[in-house]
Amino acid sequence: MSNMHQTPPPRTLELTYPDDSPATGSPDLPRLHELARQELDGLAEHNCARWRMGLREVQQWIGAGRPQD
């Protein structure tokens, strides 16, 4: 049996920056995180193309409880 058609585990979606990024020390970073969380909370099968994500990937992520860490 081939592993070619097995479904990969859902990925965790998170917002990260490299340590040397100018955004790391920005006072706007908490607000940016808040906005990103709101967008993730609204991510669903009907709007996943907006983020160029596949339907199956979004369904798996939602089915796994929407992990964000």
C-alpha positions in Angstrom: 0.0 0.0 0.0 1.3 3.4 -0.9 1.5 6.4 1.5 1.0 8.7 -1.5 -2.7 9.3 -0.8 -2.6 9.6 3.0 -3.8 12.9 4.4 -1.2 14.9 6.1 -1.9 16.1 9.7 -3.3 19.7 9.9 -0.8 22.4 10.2 -0.9 25.0 13.1 -1.5 28.5 11.9 0.4 31.2 13.7 1.8 34.7 13.3 5.6 34.8 13.8 8.4 37.2 13.0 12.1 36.6 12.9 13.9 37.9 16.0 15.7 40.6 13.9 12.5 41.9 12.3 11.6 45.5 12.8 8.1 44.4 13.7 9.3 42.4 16.7 9.6 45.5 18.9 6.7 47.4 17.4 4.1 48.9 19.8 1.5 47.8 17.1 2.4 44.2 17.4 -0.3 43.3 20.0 -2.9 44.9 17.8 -1.6 43.0 14.7 -1.9 39.7 16.7 -5.4 40.6 17.7 -6.4 41.3 14.1 -4.7 38.0 12.9 -6.6 36.0 15.5 -9.9 37.6 14.4 -9.1 36.6 10.8 -8.3 33.1 11.9 -11.5 32.9 13.9 -13.4 33.8 10.7 -11.6 31.4 8.5 -14.0 28.8 7.1 -14.7 26.6 4.0 -16.5 29.4 2.2 -13.7 32.0 2.4 -10.5 29.9 2.4 -9.5 31.0 -1.1 -9.1 34.5 0.2 -6.0 33.2 2.0 -5.0 30.9 -0.9 -5.6 27.9 1.3 -7.0 24.6 0.0 -10.5 23.5 1.2 -9.2 20.2 2.5 -6.5 21.9 4.5 -9.0 24.3 6.1 -11.4 21.5 6.9 -8.6 19.5 8.6 -7.6 22.5 10.6 -11.1 23.3 11.7 -11.7 19.6 12.5 -8.6 19.6 14.7 -10.1 22.4 16.8 -8.4 25.4 15.0 -5.0 25.1 16.6 -3.2 28.4 16.7 0.1 27.7 18.6 
